[in-house]
Amino acid sequence: MARLGRLLRRLLRGLALLALTLALLAAIVPLLIPVRPLAGTVAARELAPDARFVEVDGLALHVEERGAGGTPLVLLHGFLASTFTWREVLGPLARDRRVVAFDRPAFGLSDRPLPDPASGEFPGGRDPYAADAQVAQTLGLMDALAIDRAILVGNSAGGTLALRIALARPDRVRALILLDPAVYRSGPPGWMRWVFRTPQLRRVGPLILRSLDGRAREFAELAWHDPARINDALLAGYTRAQRIHDWDQALWRFTVANEGSDDLPPRLADLDMPILVITGDDDRVIPTEESVRLADALPDAELVVIGACGHVPQEECPQAVLAAIDGFLARLEGDRLGASERAP
């Protein structure tokens, strides 16, 4: 028995030593992995010399603007997207009103600020990728463009941002149009967010994201109902931003700053404005039933489910999206005119 006890103690000591060794390797090895600079990247203005930029809070935001008149539409893209996602609907929507689309920091052609290497702090002391900063950036852009009140149109994570803006400043939002919004997706669990912020993951995280460079088709096929319609020109539009300096570092910073949307569902009843929810019936990113659930939870929402359509209906089914938006806006303007006619 004594001999067996000694063997067990040796085994436990060996296992403890192995565990300690693995923990040390996990802590040290990522810090030793070389992170080579991206090759072949360029400045955003070099990639698109004719693009328009508007400065907001010290950041150059890429903006596309068309049309005039009516309550302006402000278009908010989703994760890994850009103004490119609105290419099929931007022009038609601008026939009767002013329409503004812009790239959020970390995406498209907009600035990708990074913290100071020595202090770890961003210029001005505020993380530009955090949710509250995105709200402030959108409102700041509206100020810069003299837009007092807008109809916010958001796809996926852009829908989440639209809801946050409406909750923070309802006086600046006339209505919401949400396409497959990411409301019930809570993001990474708390322990994973903590891991994201460790020095080890901060170092190798951008390397992990560089793998996206060759997976554009995979992500597109997940987002589209009919992958056969995905072509090389579409993939080139999706991946253009991966030719810009520091895209990997900025995208990792955005990922780390993502706190999820757990706080939104309890606040939905506070939204006192007309809302249109549009979803594809084959959304495999944000399941269709979640958009249906959202429409039911909102006090004043309409729901449109588009058949044979995926997560980006404005790209895959633009005519159906335009018809739904046109009908909603017509009813919205009719309500406004009716109230005006009834006023003494």
N, C-alpha and C positions, 0 to 999 in steps of 0.2 A: 504493500500500500504506500509506504514511504517513497519507494522508487517511482510509483505511478504519480504521486503528488509532485515529485521533482520534475518529472517529464511534462506534466500539465503546466507547471509554473514556467518552464523553459518555453513551452509552446506559446503561452500567453505573452511572455516577454518578446518572443520572436514576432508575434502578430502585432504587438504594440509598436515594435521597432519598424516593421514594414509599413504600418499605417502612418507613422510619423514621417518615414522616408517619402511615401507617396504624397503626403500633405506638403512637405517641403518642396518636392519637385513641382507640384501644382502651383505653389506660390512663386517659385523662382524661375522655372523654365519659361513661362510666358513673358517675363521681363527680359529674358535673354534672346528671345526670337527677334531677328532683325526685321524692322519695318522699313522697307525700302520705299522711297518716294514713288508716286505714280508716274509712269512713263507716258509720254505722248499727250498729256493734257494741256489745255489752253485756258486763257481767261474767257469768261462768258462773252465779253464784248468783242473778243476776237472771233469767237465762234459765230456770233450773230451781230455783225457791226451795225445793222439797221434797226436793232431792237430798241424799244423805248424803256427807259428806267425812271422810276420816281423814288426820291429819297424819303424814307420814313424812319425816324429814330436812328439816323446814321446808317441805315441799310439801303442799298440800291435794290429796289424791287422791280422785277420785270413785269411790265403791264401791257396788255392788249386792250384797246378801247375802240368801240365802234358805235355808230348810231347817235341819236339825240331824242330828247323828249320823254315824257312819262316818268314814272318812278324808276330810277336806274336799277338794273340787275347787277349784282356783284357775284361772280362765279368763283367758287372755292373748290379746288381739286382735292383728290385724295392722296393717300400714301403712295410713294413711288411714281406719282403723276406730275402733271404740269399743265400749263395752258393748252398744250397739245390735246388734252382729253376733250376740249370743248370745240375742236375744229369743225365738227359737223353741224353744230347748233349756234355758234357764235354769230355768224352772219345772218341767218334767218331770224334769230331773236332780236337783232339790231335793226330790223326793218322799221319797227314802230317805236323804239325806245333806245335809250342809252344802255350799253352793256359793257361791263369792265371785267376782265379776267386777269389774274396775276399769279405769279409763282411765289409760293411761300418759301422763306429761307430753308435751305437744305434741298430744294427741288428746282428743276428748271434752270433758268438763267439768273435767278436772284442771288444776292450775296450769300456766302457761306462763312460767316465769322467763326473764328476759333478762339479759345481762351488763351491768355498769356501763358507760355510754357513755364515761366518761373512761378507765378502766383496761382495759376489755374483759374483765374477769374476772367470773365468776359469783359470787354470794354463797357464801361458804365455800370458794371456789377450785376447785370441782369442777363439771365440765360435766354437768348433770343429764340430758342426752340421750345421753351416751356409753353404750356397751354395758355396761361394768362398773357404771355408776350405775344402769342399769335392773335389773341383777341385785340390787344392794343395795336398791333401792326395793321390789322384790317381796318380798325376805326381810324388809325392815323392816315392810312391811304385814302379812306373816304374823305377825311378832312383836306388832305392835299389836293384831291380832285374836286373839292367843293360839292361833295355829296352829303347832304344833310340826313337823308333817310333813304334806305334802299330795300329792295327785295333780295334776300340772300338765297343763292342757289348752290347747294353743296352736295358733292358726291362722296360716299363712303366716309373717310375721316374728315373730309370737307363738310359733310353734313353735321358731324359732331361739333366742328368749329362754329358752324352757323348757329347751332343751338346755344353754344356758350355765349356767343355775341348777343343773341336775342335775350338771354337771361341776364347778362351783364348790363346791356343798354337797350331795353325794349323801345325807348324813344327813338332809336336810330334805325329800327327795323320795321318795315311796313308789313312784310309777310315772309314766310319761309317756303322754299321748294327743296325737298330733301330726296335725293336719288340714292337708294340703297344705303342709308346712313348707318354708320357704325356706332350704335348707341348701347347695345347690350353686349358688346365685346369689351370686356373689362381690361384687356391688355395683360401683360405678364404679371404673375403673382408677386406679392411683396418681396418674398425671398429672392426671386429672380432679379427684381429691380435692384436689390442690394448688391447682388453679384455683378450686375452690369456696371456698378459704380466702383468696383474694386480696381486698384491700379493694374492688376493683371488683365482684366477684361477691357479696361480703357485702352490698354496698349494693343491687344490683339483683335479687339472688336472690329476696327476698320478692315483688318485683313479678312475677317470672316465675311464682311459685307462685299468685299471685292469679288466674291464668288457669284454675286448677282450679275456680273458683267456677261456671263455666258448663259444666263437662265431666263432671259427676257421672254422667249417663246413659252417656256414652262409656265411662267406667271400669267402671260396673256391667255393661254389655253384654259387656265383655271378661271379667269375673269369673263371669258366669252362663252356664250351658249354654243356657238358654231365655230370651232377652231379652224375650220377649213377657210374661213374668211381672213385669217391672219396672214399677212404677206410681209415681205422684206421691208417695204416702205413704212408699214405700221411699226415694225420692230425698230427701225431706225429712229422714228419719232420718239418711241418710248425710251430709247437708250441714249439719246443725244446728250443728256445731262452728264452721262458718265465719261464724257470727254473734257469735263471742266475741272480745273484745279480743286483739290481737296474734297471732291464729292463724297469720297468714302468716309473721311473724318467727320464731315458735317452730317452725313446721314446717320452715322453712329451716335453723334451728339443728340440728334433728334430722337433716335430710338431710346437712348438713356433717359431723355427728358419726358418720355411718354408715361404719364401716370394713369392711363386708362380712362374709362368713363363711368366708373362706379357711382359717381356723385350725380349723374344726370337723371336716371329714372325717377328718383324721389322728387325732382324739381319740375318734371314735365307739366304738371297741373298748373304751374305758374305762368305758362306761356299763353298769353291772351292776345292771339293774333291768328289770322288765317294761315293754314299750313297745308301744303300739298306733299304727300309722300308717294314717290314713284319707285317701283321695284320691278326687276325682271322676275319671271316665274321660275327661272333656273339659276338663281344666284347661289353659287357655291362658296363665295367669300363671306358675305353676310346673308345667311339663309333667309329666303323670302318670308318665312313665318315671323322673323324678327321685325321686318318692316310692317307686317300686318299688326303685330303686337304693338308697335310704336304708334301707328295710326289710331288704334283703339285707346291708347293711353293719353293721347293729346286731346285737349278740350275742343278744338275747332279744326279738325283735320279731314282732308279728303284722301282717299287711297286709290291709286291706279296701278294695277298689275299688268305688265306687258308680257304677252305670250312669246315663247321661243326667244327669250332674251336673258342675258346674264347680268354681271355686276356693274357693267359700264353701259347702261342703256343709251346714254347720250352719244356713244360711239357706235354701238351695234344696232340700235333701233332708233335712230334720230327722228324719223318722221313721227313715230308714235309718241316720243318724248315731246316733240314740238307741239303736237296736237293736244297733249295733256296740259302743257304749260299755257298754250294759247287759250284754252278753255278756262283754266284757272284764273288767268289774268283778266279775261273778259268778265268773268263773274266778280272778280275783285274790283275792277273799275266800275262795273255796274252797281255794286254795293255802294261805292264811294259817291257816284253820281246820284244814286237814289237817295242817299242820306242828305246830299246837298240840296236836292229838290224838295225834300221834306222839311228842311230847316226853315224857320220863319224869316 
